[in-house]
Each structure stands twice: as C-alpha cells, then as structure tokens.
Amino acid sequence: MILVHGLLGSCATMGTLAKGLARKFEVLAVDLRNHGSSFHAATMTYREMAWDLVRFMDEKKLVSACVTGHSMGGKCAMQLAMDFPDRVNRLAVLDMAPRAYEPLWKPYIRAMLDLDLSQITRRDQADQHLASAIPDRDLRTFFLQNLRTSGNNDFFWRSNLAAILASQDDICARISGSPYPGESLFIRGGKSDFIQDADWDEIKDLFPKAGLKTIARAGHLVHMEYKDLVTQLLAAFFQEKPRSPNSGHALPGTT
C-alpha cells in the first residue's frame, strides 16, 4: 500500500496511519516533489506527480499497489488511477474531490516565506510570529513540521515553499482523465466542505465504483483526527471482495 500526503505534509504526517495499516499490509509512505526529503522542482502538476509515483513504483519494483491519498495527495492518487489504472489495485481518497478549489492556503504560505528565519533561535518563536497570520494552532503545528534545523542550528524550511506558492493554480485545479475502472473509496470529514454532496456526481463519473464514508465529527485532517477509525475503514475496504458492477454507495455514506 502506498500512502500519499497532502499539501505541506510529508510521509511523517501519514506515519500514524502507516503504523496502523502495517499490521495487515506492507506500507510505503512517500514524500511528493517539493515536500519532505524529495527533490525540488519548479512545477508540480498532478500529471507530473502521478508520473513521480509511477517512477517510485518502478524503483521499488512494484507492478501495482493499493493507493491512499489525502487532500492534494488524494488528487495525485486519483490522477495516477485514471492515467495508469493497471498500476492501482484499489484507490482510497481522504477528504478530496476532483474539482477545482480556491487557493485558501496562499496567505499561509506567504506568511511562512516572509518569516525571517535568521531571527529565529527556537521553534516556539516561529509559532509566535506566525500566530497572527495563521490563528489556528493545530494548523500552525501542522505547517511547522516543515521547519528544520541545520548542523549549525540554523532554521530552514524543508519544503520548497516558493515553488509550492508558484504552483498553487495547478495544485488547486480540477483533474480529469479516463474513468478509473477499479474499486475506490472516498472518506470525508463531516465538518469539512472539501467533499460536498454536489461533488458526488462528478466523483461517480470518474470513479464509477466509488463508495463514500462520512466521519461526522472530523474536519479536513480526517486521518489525523480519527486515525483508528480511518485505519479500520481502509483495512476493511482493501480486504473486501470486489462488488458487483451494479452495486454502489449512495450519499450520505455512513457515519
């Protein structure tokens, strides 16, 4: 199973989910381009990132795999499934639809770039400086996992924030492709608006064997807020027998 993180995440942010799923599956969590320990690049379209995943699978000698992606990683996983359906055994998407989104995190990324790291000697100072621009403490904590220190104890952003900011139009764009013929599962947070009821027709057009689960109290970081439940849902989905072509999951899913 391959786990693909969201915007400004990394393989580490999928770590708890990976540990839970590793009881039943061989799990590989990746860092997408411009994130974590992966290479930096000027562009990051979804087709480019889907190709990155294919190259990763080739390097690991994986003919195919089950793939789970959250948010931006969910779109990467969807694009991979549509462009390379033979490489994806089953697909799971956490709180993301294939539609276009507003670039809501642009101001946050700018605030991170504007932070004068030469004046930072402690991580809590960075947190304090970002508080006015990013008032949500949990979100700041999530972003600050990108802040690292060098051997000289100088702080730096591990992610390529400049390229990520420049690529926001591509990251927020709608994705498209040939419908994925395999089984897929979409898990959404009931307090998140990233997968709305109105998105379901488009999801079913591109993923005709899609099912939907709703975790009522969860927000967008559904796999971090309800890691045990998401782990259970994913394990059950990836182990269940294929459904008949005429079966389906109607809205609103299960709570």
FENDA-V508385 format. One record per residue. N is the residue number from 0. SS is DSSP state (~ for helix, > for strand, _ for the rest). PSI is psi in radians with two decimals (NA if undefined). Layout:
N_SS_PSI, N_SS_PSI
//
This chain:
0___2.36, 1_>_2.26, 2_>_2.32, 3_>_2.10, 4___3.00, 5___-3.03, 6___2.26, 7___0.28, 8___-2.87, 9___3.13, 10_~_-0.50, 11_~_-0.60, 12_~_-0.22, 13_~_0.12, 14_~_-0.80, 15_~_-0.72, 16_~_-0.73, 17_~_-0.74, 18_~_-0.73, 19_~_-0.74, 20_~_-0.40, 21___-0.24, 22___-0.41, 23___-0.33, 24___2.77, 25___2.07, 26___2.34, 27_>_2.11, 28_>_2.31, 29_>_2.78, 30___2.11, 31___2.85, 32___2.50, 33___0.18, 34___2.63, 35___-2.30, 36___0.09, 37___2.98, 38___2.72, 39___2.51, 40___2.72, 41___-0.49, 42___2.78, 43___1.20, 44___2.87, 45_~_-0.57, 46_~_-0.63, 47_~_-0.77, 48_~_-0.54, 49_~_-0.71, 50_~_-0.65, 51_~_-0.74, 52_~_-0.66, 53_~_-0.77, 54_~_-0.66, 55_~_-0.80, 56_~_-0.70, 57_~_-0.73, 58_~_-0.62, 59___0.04, 60___0.73, 61___1.99, 62___-0.72, 63___2.93, 64_>_2.78, 65_>_2.44, 66_>_2.31, 67_>_2.27, 68_>_2.51, 69_>_2.33, 70___-2.11, 71_~_-0.69, 72_~_-0.50, 73_~_-0.70, 74_~_-0.68, 75_~_-0.80, 76_~_-0.71, 77_~_-0.79, 78_~_-0.72, 79_~_-0.79, 80_~_-0.68, 81_~_-0.68, 82_~_-0.53, 83___1.12, 84_~_-0.46, 85_~_-0.23, 86_~_-0.16, 87_>_1.92, 88_>_-0.85, 89_>_2.69, 90_>_2.34, 91_>_2.37, 92_>_2.22, 93_>_1.91, 94___0.98, 95___2.44, 96___2.91, 97___-0.05, 98___3.05, 99___2.63, 100___2.72, 101___2.50, 102___1.22, 103___-0.45, 104___0.05, 105_~_-0.85, 106_~_-0.59, 107_~_-0.75, 108_~_-0.68, 109_~_-0.72, 110_~_-0.68, 111_~_-0.73, 112_~_-0.59, 113_~_-0.26, 114___2.17, 115___1.67, 116_~_-0.31, 117_~_-0.31, 118_~_0.05, 119___2.17, 120___-0.23, 121___2.58, 122_~_-0.62, 123_~_-0.42, 124_~_-0.73, 125_~_-0.71, 126_~_-0.75, 127_~_-0.74, 128_~_-0.55, 129_~_-0.15, 130___-0.68, 131___-0.64, 132___-0.52, 133___1.42, 134___-0.41, 135___1.98, 136_~_-0.71, 137_~_-0.68, 138_~_-0.71, 139_~_-0.75, 140_~_-0.72, 141_~_-0.80, 142_~_-0.66, 143_~_-0.16, 144___-0.20, 145___-0.19, 146_>_2.12, 147_>_2.92, 148_>_2.52, 149___-3.12, 150___-0.39, 151___0.18, 152___0.40, 153___2.39, 154_>_2.55, 155_>_2.73, 156_>_2.12, 157___-0.63, 158___2.65, 159___1.37, 160_~_-0.65, 161_~_-0.78, 162_~_-0.66, 163_~_-0.72, 164_~_-0.78, 165_~_-0.39, 166___0.19, 167_~_-0.64, 168_~_-0.72, 169_~_-0.69, 170_~_-0.58, 171___-0.01, 172___2.76, 173___2.55, 174___2.78, 175___2.91, 176___-3.05, 177___2.46, 178___2.41, 179___2.17, 180___-0.16, 181___3.11, 182___2.45, 183_>_2.70, 184_>_2.27, 185_>_2.23, 186_>_2.16, 187_>_2.72, 188_>_2.32, 189___-0.41, 190___0.09, 191___2.61, 192___0.33, 193___-0.56, 194___1.88, 195___2.82, 196_~_-0.62, 197_~_-0.27, 198_~_-0.25, 199_~_-0.67, 200_~_-0.75, 201_~_-0.69, 202_~_-0.80, 203_~_-0.52, 204_~_-0.73, 205_~_-0.45, 206___1.31, 207___-0.34, 208___0.47, 209_>_2.51, 210_>_2.83, 211_>_2.33, 212_>_2.44, 213_>_2.22, 214_>_1.83, 215___-0.77, 216___-0.06, 217___2.63, 218___-2.68, 219___-0.62, 220___0.97, 221_~_-0.64, 222_~_-0.33, 223_~_-0.59, 224_~_-0.62, 225___1.02, 226_~_-0.70, 227_~_-0.76, 228_~_-0.76, 229_~_-0.71, 230_~_-0.76, 231_~_-0.77, 232_~_-0.74, 233_~_-0.78, 234_~_-0.75, 235_~_-0.74, 236_~_-0.82, 237_~_-0.26, 238_~_-0.14, 239___2.78, 240___2.63, 241___2.45, 242___2.78, 243___2.71, 244___-0.46, 245___-0.05, 246___2.79, 247___2.97, 248___2.08, 249___2.71, 250___2.63, 251___0.36, 252___-2.70, 253___2.70, 254___NA
//
